[in-house]
Amino acid sequence: MVTILDNQERVKEVDKSGMLNHLVKTPNYCRDAIKRTAETSVPSNMKPKNIVIIGMGGSAIGGEILKDWLRDELPIPIEVCRDYTLPAYANKDTLVIANSYSGNTEETLSAFLAANKRKCTTIAITSGGQLEALCKKMQLPHVTIPEGLPPRAAIPYLFFPLPVLMEKMGILSNIGNELEEAIQVLEKIGKTNSPSVPTEDNKAKKLAHELMDTIPVIYGFRQYGAIAHRLKTQFNENSKVPSKHDVFPELNHNTTVGWEAPETLTKNYSIILIRDPAEPPEIKNRIETTTALAFSKAKKVLQINAEGTGKLAKMLSVLCIGDFASVYLAILQNKDPTPVEIIDRVKRELAKKTA
């Protein structure tokens, strides 16, 4: 099957801003993020009672991935704060990491300043802007990451510094092998789903074709909750289509009933199930039973199968395939995946009202 996605010149014409190029370079960005963080001086032997990661949009997803990855291993809670204010418990025993790619995200700046007033241990990850300026003024540690990327393409710089910082601070240990395996899996998937690989051998291109003219609905479970959310936002921002996500087993207590709607409505949706060869039997049973009983009214039921051995590698393998698929879906619709005009318009209007 030869499609427009196999015409590399046409792909470049549509992907004017080079989002695919960023995806191909993702493993390089991961290694650079680790290197930059390793060179950052931070407090050692930290024993926080809780961790709060501040961020919005693509800058928050890194924290969500960290939270899901460490869910069964880290004995202290992690919360991702997507707001102007911090949770009431945040205090001198709280580690706060402010994640803002631009450094000018107003919600993150507000919560960051609140963290300092409450004497939290505070660190930032940013490419510059007001956040970097504040860190320099207050002499606070910060990881400086490259500017000029679309924030959603900067996910390596917004995730990998988090565990590396935590290892440097004594909160995590012996994570190097798992990080390295994850990057190697990203390298493999990047090669097998790159623009040069024909559709018949390219999982992401095939997925994009399957999703044409439908609304993607992504269902994950446990450590794939944040990954399902990431895929949803990638279909929003890259593909410029509505999308939603949910997780097992919670969706069996509400979402499932929605599929009783008339087929005139449900046939507008394609379901993407995130699957793992090692998924727990209770989850496997729920996915397969729910698929048989409830999802038959969807236009299509598709799967992304996790690859790799370690938990993080598997999580990022699904993320990577979804990223590529979302860009290919944009190209099939003749849309440049990079611009997010409505987000920029909202920011401009809000700035007028608060000026």
C-alpha positions in Angstrom: 0.0 0.0 0.0 1.6 3.2 -1.2 0.1 6.4 0.2 0.8 10.1 0.4 2.8 9.4 3.6 5.4 7.5 1.4 6.0 10.6 -0.7 8.7 12.2 1.3 8.7 15.5 -0.7 5.0 15.9 -0.1 5.4 15.1 3.6 8.0 17.8 3.9 5.7 20.3 2.1 2.9 19.7 4.6 5.2 19.4 7.7 6.6 22.8 7.1 7.9 23.3 10.6 9.6 19.9 10.8 7.7 18.2 13.6 8.7 14.8 12.2 12.4 15.8 12.4 11.9 16.5 16.1 10.4 13.0 16.6 13.3 11.4 14.8 15.7 13.3 17.1 13.9 12.3 20.3 16.6 9.8 21.5 19.3 12.5 21.0 17.2 15.0 23.0 16.9 12.4 25.8 20.6 11.9 26.1 21.2 15.7 26.0 18.6 16.2 28.7 20.4 13.7 30.9 23.8 15.3 30.3 22.5 18.8 31.1 20.8 17.6 34.3 23.9 15.7 35.4 25.9 19.0 35.2 23.4 20.8 37.4 24.2 21.3 41.1 21.4 20.4 43.5 21.0 19.6 47.2 22.0 16.0 48.1 20.6 13.6 50.6 17.1 15.1 50.3 14.3 13.4 52.3 11.1 15.2 51.2 7.8 14.1 52.5 6.2 14.8 49.2 6.9 16.1 45.7 5.0 18.6 43.7 5.7 19.1 40.0 4.3 22.4 38.6 3.5 22.6 34.9 0.9 23.1 32.2 0.3 21.3 29.0 3.3 19.5 27.6 5.4 20.7 30.5 3.0 18.8 32.9 3.0 15.5 31.1 6.6 14.8 32.1 5.5 14.9 35.7 2.5 12.7 35.0 4.7 10.1 33.3 7.1 10.2 36.3 4.2 9.7 38.7 2.9 6.7 36.8 6.4 5.1 36.4 7.2 5.4 40.1 3.7 4.6 41.4 4.7 1.1 42.7 8.2 2.0 43.9 8.4 5.5 45.4 7.1 5.6 49.0 6.4 9.3 48.9 3.6 10.9 47.0 4.0 12.9 43.8 1.4 15.4 42.7 1.3 17.3 39.4 0.0 20.8 39.9 -1.7 22.4 36.9 -2.8 25.6 38.5 -1.8 29.0 39.9 -1.8 27.8 43.4 -0.1 25.0 45.4 -1.9 22.3 47.4 -2.3 23.4 51.1 0.2 20.7 52.4 3.2 22.1 50.4 5.7 23.3 52.9 9.4 23.1 53.9 9.2 19.3 53.6 8.1 19.5 50.0 10.2 19.3 46.9 8.8 21.5 44.2 10.0 21.1 40.6 8.7 23.8 38.2 8.5 22.6 34.7 8.0 25.3 32.1 9.5 25.0 28.6 9.1 28.7 27.8 9.7 29.9 31.3 6.8 32.3 30.9 3.8 30.2 31.8 1.8 32.4 34.1 0.2 29.5 36.2 3.6 27.9 36.7 5.3 31.2 37.7 2.5 31.9 40.2 2.9 28.5 41.9 6.7 28.7 41.8 6.6 32.0 43.7 4.2 30.5 46.2 6.6 27.5 46.7 9.4 29.9 47.6 7.2 31.8 50.1 6.4 28.5 51.8 10.1 27.6 52.1 9.7 24.5 49.8 12.9 23.1 48.2 12.5 24.5 44.7 14.1 23.6 41.4 13.2 24.6 37.8 13.5 23.1 34.4 13.1 25.7 31.6 14.6 27.1 28.4 14.7 30.6 29.8 12.1 33.3 30.3 11.0 34.7 33.6 11.4 31.4 35.4 15.1 31.2 34.6 15.5 34.9 35.5 13.9 34.3 38.9 16.1 31.3 39.6 19.2 33.3 38.8 18.0 36.2 41.0 17.1 33.9 43.9 20.2 31.7 43.3 18.0 28.6 42.9 19.1 25.5 41.0 17.7 25.1 37.5 18.2 22.9 34.5 18.5 25.0 31.3 17.2 23.2 28.3 17.4 24.3 24.6 14.9 26.8 23.3 13.1 26.9 20.0 11.3 23.6 20.2 7.5 23.2 20.2 6.9 22.3 23.9 5.2 19.0 23.0 8.4 18.0 21.1 10.5 18.9 24.1 9.1 16.0 26.2 12.6 14.5 26.6 13.7 17.7 28.2 10.6 17.9 30.4 10.7 14.3 31.6 14.3 12.9 31.8 15.6 15.7 34.1 13.1 14.7 36.7 14.4 11.3 37.6 18.0 12.4 37.1 17.5 15.3 39.6 15.8 12.9 42.0 18.8 10.5 41.8 21.2 13.3 42.3 19.2 14.3 45.4 19.2 10.8 46.8 15.5 10.2 46.3 16.0 7.5 43.6 18.9 5.2 42.9 20.2 2.9 40.2 18.0 4.2 37.4 20.6 4.4 34.7 19.9 1.0 33.1 16.2 1.7 32.9 16.7 5.1 31.4 19.2 3.7 28.9 16.8 0.9 27.8 14.0 3.4 27.3 16.2 5.5 25.0 17.3 2.4 23.0 13.7 1.4 22.5 12.9 5.0 21.4 15.8 4.7 18.9 14.4 1.5 17.5 10.8 2.7 17.2 12.0 6.0 15.7 13.8 4.1 13.0 10.9 1.7 12.2 8.3 4.5 12.1 10.3 7.2 10.4 9.1 9.0 7.2 11.5 6.9 5.1 9.8 3.6 6.2 6.9 2.7 3.8 3.4 2.4 5.1 3.2 -1.3 4.8 6.1 -1.7 7.3 5.3 1.4 9.5 2.9 1.0 12.5 2.4 4.7 13.0 1.5 5.4 9.4 -0.9 2.5 9.4 -2.5 3.8 12.6 -2.9 7.2 11.1 -4.7 5.8 8.1 -7.1 3.9 10.3 -7.9 7.0 12.3 -8.8 9.2 9.3 -12.2 10.9 9.7 -12.8 9.6 13.2 -12.3 10.9 16.8 -9.5 9.0 18.5 -10.4 7.7 22.0 -7.4 6.3 23.9 -7.8 3.8 26.8 -4.9 2.9 29.0 -4.4 1.4 32.5 -2.1 2.0 35.5 1.3 3.2 34.2 -0.3 4.0 30.9 -2.8 6.6 32.2 -0.4 9.5 31.6 0.6 8.0 28.2 -3.1 7.8 27.2 -3.4 11.5 28.2 -0.3 12.3 26.1 -1.7 10.6 23.0 -4.9 12.5 23.5 -3.2 15.8 23.6 -1.0 14.9 20.6 -4.0 14.2 18.5 -5.4 17.5 19.6 -2.3 19.6 19.0 -0.6 17.8 16.1 -3.6 16.3 14.2 -6.0 19.2 15.1 -8.9 16.8 15.9 -11.0 16.3 19.0 -9.8 13.4 21.2 -10.4 11.9 24.6 -8.8 9.4 27.0 -9.7 7.3 29.9 -8.3 4.4 32.0 -9.2 0.9 33.1 -10.7 -0.1 35.5 -12.3 3.3 36.2 -13.9 3.5 32.8 -15.9 0.4 33.5 -17.8 2.4 36.1 -19.0 5.2 33.9 -17.5 5.6 30.4 -18.6 2.1 29.2 -22.3 3.1 29.5 -21.7 5.9 27.0 -21.2 3.3 24.2 -24.9 2.5 24.4 -25.5 5.7 22.4 -26.9 5.3 18.9 -24.4 4.2 16.2 -25.0 7.4 14.3 -22.9 8.9 17.2 -20.6 6.2 18.2 -19.4 5.5 14.6 -17.6 8.8 14.7 -15.1 7.3 17.2 -12.1 5.0 16.9 -10.8 3.4 20.1 -7.1 2.8 20.7 -6.3 0.3 23.4 -2.9 0.5 25.0 -1.8 -3.1 25.5 1.1 -4.7 27.3 2.2 -8.3 27.0 2.7 -8.4 30.8 -0.6 -6.7 31.7 -2.1 -8.1 34.9 -4.8 -10.8 34.4 -7.5 -8.7 36.0 -6.8 -5.8 33.6 -6.5 -8.1 30.6 -9.9 -9.6 31.4 -11.5 -6.2 31.7 -10.1 -4.9 28.4 -11.1 -8.0 26.5 -14.6 -8.3 28.1 -15.3 -4.6 27.7 -14.2 -4.7 24.1 -16.5 -7.6 23.3 -19.5 -6.2 25.1 -19.3 -2.4 24.7 -17.0 -1.3 21.9 -18.6 -3.0 18.9 -20.4 0.3 18.1 -17.2 2.2 17.6 -16.0 2.8 14.0 -12.8 0.8 14.8 -11.0 -0.8 17.7 -7.3 -0.5 17.4 -4.3 -1.3 19.6 -0.8 0.0 20.4 1.3 -2.7 21.9 4.1 -1.7 24.3 7.6 -2.7 23.4 10.6 -3.3 25.6 11.3 -4.9 28.9 11.4 -2.3 31.7 8.3 -0.3 32.7 9.6 3.0 31.4 10.7 1.6 28.1 7.3 0.2 27.5 5.6 3.4 28.5 7.7 5.5 26.2 7.4 3.0 23.3 3.6 3.7 23.2 4.2 7.4 23.5 6.6 7.3 20.6 4.3 5.4 18.3 1.4 7.7 19.2 3.5 10.8 18.6 4.4 9.6 15.0 0.8 8.6 14.3 -0.5 12.0 15.4 1.8 13.8 13.0 1.1 11.4 10.1 -2.7 12.0 10.7 -2.1 15.7 10.4 -0.3 15.2 7.1 -3.1 13.0 5.7 -5.4 16.0 6.4 -3.0 18.4 4.7 -2.3 20.2 8.0 1.0 21.4 9.3 1.2 19.7 12.7 3.3 22.4 14.5 1.2 25.6 14.7 -1.4 25.8 17.5 -3.1 29.0 16.5 -6.1 28.8 18.8 -3.8 28.4 21.9 -1.8 31.5 20.8 -5.1 33.4 20.3 -6.4 32.5 23.7 -3.1 33.6 25.3 -3.2 37.0 23.4 -6.8 37.6 24.5 -6.1 36.8 28.1 -3.0 39.1 28.1 -5.2 41.9 26.9 -7.7 41.4 29.7 -5.0 41.2 32.4 -2.9 44.1 31.1 
